[in-house]
Amino acid sequence: QVQLVESGGGLVQTGGSLRLSCAASGRTSSSSAMGWFRQPPGKEREFVVAISRGGGNTYYADSVKGRFTISRDNAKNTLYLQMNSMEPEDTAVYYCAAVVYPDYRRIYYQEREYDYWGQGTQVTVSS
């Protein structure tokens, strides 16, 4: 069992920055592959970025490439998402998710591959 708790969401102006955190707990949390997804208002949940178990591989959606950065601190069991140059289109509920028995270097970008999800944190970008 892995528990995920996101924090750091809020209201930011266009061009601003936010950093989201996802605190993971549970026996396999530090060995999980992780990802961030988001659900804009009135839309389906979508992939944002993923990171491999060891942190060496990442994969970004085109919409956030060059603006968002994913990182993880396995000693603290925490996943981060640094969001810069934010746009109104980034407004969404952001979720972190975990794959508990991943291939070491593999990244996962499909929702159905993830085993655990956080409750989400709201991010709103004003124009």
C-alpha positions as a Markdown table, in Angstrom:
| # | Residue | x | y | z |
|---|---|---|---|---|
| 1 | Gln | 0.0 | 0.0 | 0.0 |
| 2 | Val | 1.3 | 3.4 | -0.9 |
| 3 | Gln | -0.2 | 6.7 | 0.2 |
| 4 | Leu | 0.3 | 9.9 | -1.9 |
| 5 | Val | -0.4 | 13.4 | -0.7 |
| 6 | Glu | 0.0 | 16.4 | -3.0 |
| 7 | Ser | 0.6 | 19.9 | -1.8 |
| 8 | Gly | 1.7 | 23.3 | -3.2 |
| 9 | Gly | -1.2 | 24.1 | -5.4 |
| 10 | Gly | -2.8 | 27.6 | -5.5 |
| 11 | Leu | -3.5 | 30.6 | -7.6 |
| 12 | Val | -0.7 | 32.1 | -9.8 |
| 13 | Gln | -0.7 | 34.8 | -12.5 |
| 14 | Thr | 0.3 | 34.0 | -16.1 |
| 15 | Gly | 4.1 | 33.7 | -16.3 |
| 16 | Gly | 4.4 | 32.8 | -12.7 |
| 17 | Ser | 5.7 | 29.7 | -11.0 |
| 18 | Leu | 4.6 | 27.0 | -8.5 |
| 19 | Arg | 6.2 | 23.9 | -7.1 |
| 20 | Leu | 4.1 | 21.0 | -6.3 |
| 21 | Ser | 5.1 | 18.3 | -3.9 |
| 22 | Cys | 3.9 | 14.7 | -3.5 |
| 23 | Ala | 4.7 | 13.0 | -0.2 |
| 24 | Ala | 4.7 | 9.2 | -0.5 |
| 25 | Ser | 4.5 | 6.7 | 2.3 |
| 26 | Gly | 4.4 | 3.0 | 2.4 |
| 27 | Arg | 6.8 | 0.2 | 2.0 |
| 28 | Thr | 7.4 | 0.5 | -1.7 |
| 29 | Ser | 7.1 | 4.2 | -2.1 |
| 30 | Ser | 10.8 | 5.0 | -2.7 |
| 31 | Ser | 11.1 | 2.2 | -5.3 |
| 32 | Ser | 8.1 | 3.3 | -7.4 |
| 33 | Ala | 8.0 | 4.9 | -10.8 |
| 34 | Met | 6.1 | 8.2 | -10.5 |
| 35 | Gly | 4.1 | 10.6 | -12.6 |
| 36 | Trp | 2.1 | 13.7 | -12.6 |
| 37 | Phe | -1.3 | 14.0 | -14.3 |
| 38 | Arg | -3.8 | 16.8 | -14.5 |
| 39 | Gln | -7.5 | 17.3 | -15.1 |
| 40 | Pro | -8.5 | 20.7 | -16.6 |
| 41 | Pro | -12.0 | 21.8 | -15.8 |
| 42 | Gly | -14.5 | 20.0 | -17.9 |
| 43 | Lys | -11.9 | 17.7 | -19.5 |
| 44 | Glu | -10.4 | 14.3 | -19.1 |
| 45 | Arg | -7.4 | 13.7 | -17.0 |
| 46 | Glu | -4.2 | 13.9 | -19.0 |
| 47 | Phe | -0.6 | 12.9 | -18.7 |
| 48 | Val | 1.9 | 15.7 | -17.7 |
| 49 | Val | 5.3 | 14.1 | -16.9 |
| 50 | Ala | 6.8 | 10.8 | -15.5 |
| 51 | Ile | 10.0 | 9.8 | -13.9 |
| 52 | Ser | 11.6 | 6.4 | -13.6 |
| 53 | Arg | 12.2 | 4.6 | -10.3 |
| 54 | Gly | 15.8 | 5.7 | -10.2 |
| 55 | Gly | 15.1 | 9.2 | -11.4 |
| 56 | Gly | 17.4 | 8.9 | -14.4 |
| 57 | Asn | 14.7 | 8.9 | -17.1 |
| 58 | Thr | 11.9 | 11.4 | -17.6 |
| 59 | Tyr | 9.2 | 12.0 | -20.2 |
| 60 | Tyr | 7.2 | 15.2 | -20.6 |
| 61 | Ala | 4.0 | 16.0 | -22.5 |
| 62 | Asp | 4.7 | 18.4 | -25.3 |
| 63 | Ser | 2.5 | 21.0 | -23.7 |
| 64 | Val | 4.8 | 21.4 | -20.7 |
| 65 | Lys | 8.2 | 20.6 | -22.2 |
| 66 | Gly | 10.7 | 23.3 | -21.4 |
| 67 | Arg | 8.5 | 24.8 | -18.7 |
| 68 | Phe | 7.9 | 22.1 | -16.1 |
| 69 | Thr | 10.5 | 20.0 | -14.4 |
| 70 | Ile | 10.0 | 16.7 | -12.4 |
| 71 | Ser | 12.3 | 15.6 | -9.7 |
| 72 | Arg | 12.4 | 13.2 | -6.8 |
| 73 | Asp | 14.1 | 12.9 | -3.5 |
| 74 | Asn | 14.0 | 9.2 | -2.6 |
| 75 | Ala | 15.5 | 9.9 | 0.8 |
| 76 | Lys | 12.5 | 12.0 | 1.6 |
| 77 | Asn | 10.0 | 9.9 | -0.4 |
| 78 | Thr | 8.9 | 13.1 | -2.1 |
| 79 | Leu | 8.2 | 13.9 | -5.8 |
| 80 | Tyr | 8.3 | 17.4 | -7.1 |
| 81 | Leu | 6.9 | 19.3 | -10.0 |
| 82 | Gln | 8.4 | 22.7 | -10.7 |
| 83 | Met | 6.2 | 24.7 | -13.0 |
| 84 | Asn | 7.5 | 27.9 | -14.6 |
| 85 | Ser | 6.1 | 30.2 | -17.3 |
| 86 | Met | 2.7 | 29.1 | -16.4 |
| 87 | Glu | -0.3 | 29.7 | -18.7 |
| 88 | Pro | -4.0 | 29.7 | -18.1 |
| 89 | Glu | -4.2 | 26.4 | -20.0 |
| 90 | Asp | -2.2 | 24.9 | -17.0 |
| 91 | Thr | -5.3 | 25.4 | -14.8 |
| 92 | Ala | -6.2 | 21.9 | -13.5 |
| 93 | Val | -6.3 | 19.6 | -10.6 |
| 94 | Tyr | -2.9 | 18.0 | -10.5 |
| 95 | Tyr | -2.4 | 14.4 | -9.3 |
| 96 | Cys | 0.6 | 12.4 | -8.5 |
| 97 | Ala | 0.6 | 8.6 | -9.1 |
| 98 | Ala | 2.9 | 5.6 | -8.5 |
| 99 | Val | 3.7 | 2.3 | -10.1 |
| 100 | Val | 4.8 | 0.1 | -7.3 |
| 101 | Tyr | 6.8 | -2.6 | -9.1 |
| 102 | Pro | 8.3 | -0.9 | -12.1 |
| 103 | Asp | 11.1 | -1.7 | -14.4 |
| 104 | Tyr | 14.1 | 0.2 | -13.1 |
| 105 | Arg | 14.6 | 2.6 | -16.0 |
| 106 | Arg | 11.2 | 2.6 | -17.5 |
| 107 | Ile | 8.8 | 5.5 | -17.5 |
| 108 | Tyr | 5.1 | 5.1 | -17.5 |
| 109 | Tyr | 2.7 | 7.6 | -19.2 |
| 110 | Gln | -0.6 | 5.8 | -19.3 |
| 111 | Glu | -3.1 | 6.1 | -16.5 |
| 112 | Arg | -3.9 | 2.4 | -16.5 |
| 113 | Glu | -0.3 | 1.5 | -15.6 |
| 114 | Tyr | -0.4 | 3.4 | -12.3 |
| 115 | Asp | -1.4 | 1.6 | -9.1 |
| 116 | Tyr | -1.9 | 4.5 | -6.6 |
| 117 | Trp | -3.1 | 8.0 | -6.9 |
| 118 | Gly | -3.1 | 11.1 | -4.7 |
| 119 | Gln | -6.2 | 13.1 | -4.0 |
| 120 | Gly | -5.1 | 16.0 | -6.2 |
| 121 | Thr | -4.3 | 19.7 | -5.7 |
| 122 | Gln | -5.9 | 22.6 | -7.5 |
| 123 | Val | -3.7 | 24.9 | -9.6 |
| 124 | Thr | -5.3 | 28.0 | -11.1 |
| 125 | Val | -3.5 | 30.3 | -13.5 |
| 126 | Ser | -5.1 | 33.7 | -13.9 |
| 127 | Ser | -4.7 | 35.7 | -17.2 |
